[in-house]
Amino acid sequence: MHEPNRLAIMSALAAAVEGLSFSELKDVCNLTDGNLNRHLKALEDDDIIAQHKEATDGKRPRTTITMTPAGRKRFVKYLATLEEVLAQAAASVKAPAAVNPAWRPSRA
């Protein structure tokens, strides 16, 4: 989920309890059809999202993407972990660890 496009997909789906159509999700995440399909396939293979296809009036079937219950739990856990990491990073920036006075940056 940490890949930026997958995080965008999960964030959009988290806000849309009833799911989003493929087109809506593509627009919200600013992805191409192929790129979105690739990410959805990976998320679906991990049982994080589900795709539901509905027949329409002679046009393409309408695909609605929803987060699975297991996917929602994993996303909430991911966000909690991310919050912890960010809090630790913020704390270390506010109170930096002691710097070794002999340390010098490399000249690379």
N, C-alpha and C positions, 0 to 999 in steps of 0.2 A: 504493500500500500504506500510505501514511502516514495515511490517514483512520482514525480510531480503531476503527471496526467492522471494517474490512478488515484492520487489524493484528491484531485479536482472532481473526478467521477464520483468517488465515495462521498465527498462533501455535498455535491449536488443531490445525490440519492438520499442522503441522510435528511435533507430538508424537504424531500418529496416522498412522504410516507406511502402514497399510492403509486409511486414510480414516475418515470419520465419516458416519453417516447424516444426512440432512437434519435430522431431529428432534434428534439428539444435538448437532449443530452449532448449531442454533437455541437449545437449552437452555444450552449452554456459553457462547455469546456473548450470551445474553439479548436475542435479536432476535425480531421478529414474522416470520411467514411472508413477507409482502410485502417487508419490509426486507432479510431474508436473500436472497430471490430477486434483488432488485435488485443487491446486492453480488456475488452469485455470477455473475450475468450479466456484469457488468463484468470480473470476474476471469477468467471463461471466455473472453470476447472477446479478452483479452490473452494467452491460452494459459498462464495461471498455475495454473488449477485445471481439473479435468475432472469431469463429473458422469456417473455410470453408473447407469442405471435397470435394475432387475431385476424381473421379473414375480413376483407373490406369489400366494397362494391366494385369488384373488377380491377382494382388497383393493387399495388403491392400490399402484402399483409402489414398491418400495423404492429410494430414491435415495441413492447413496453418493458422497461428494465426496472427491477426492484432489488432492494437489498434483502438478502435472506436473513432469517433470525440469527443464524450463526454468523453471518457477515456483519450484522449490526453489533453483535457482542464483540467480535474481533476488532471492529472499527472503534468502539468505545474504549476497549483495552489499549489499542494503538494510541488513541488520543491521550489517555491517561499517562501512558509511558512517555509520550512526546512532551506533555506538560511537565513531568518530572525532570526530563533532560533539560528543558528550557529553563526551569527554575534553578537547576544546578548551574547552568551556564550563566544565568543572570547573577547568581550569588557570587560566582567566581570573578565576574567582571567588577562587581561592587567592592569585593575584598580580595584582591589578587594575592596569590600565594607568594611567599618570600622568594625573591629572585636571587639566584646564586651570583654573587658579585664577580666571579671569575668567568661567567658566561658571556660569550660574544657571538653576535649573529654571524652566520656563515657568509662568505663572499660569493656565493653561487650565482 
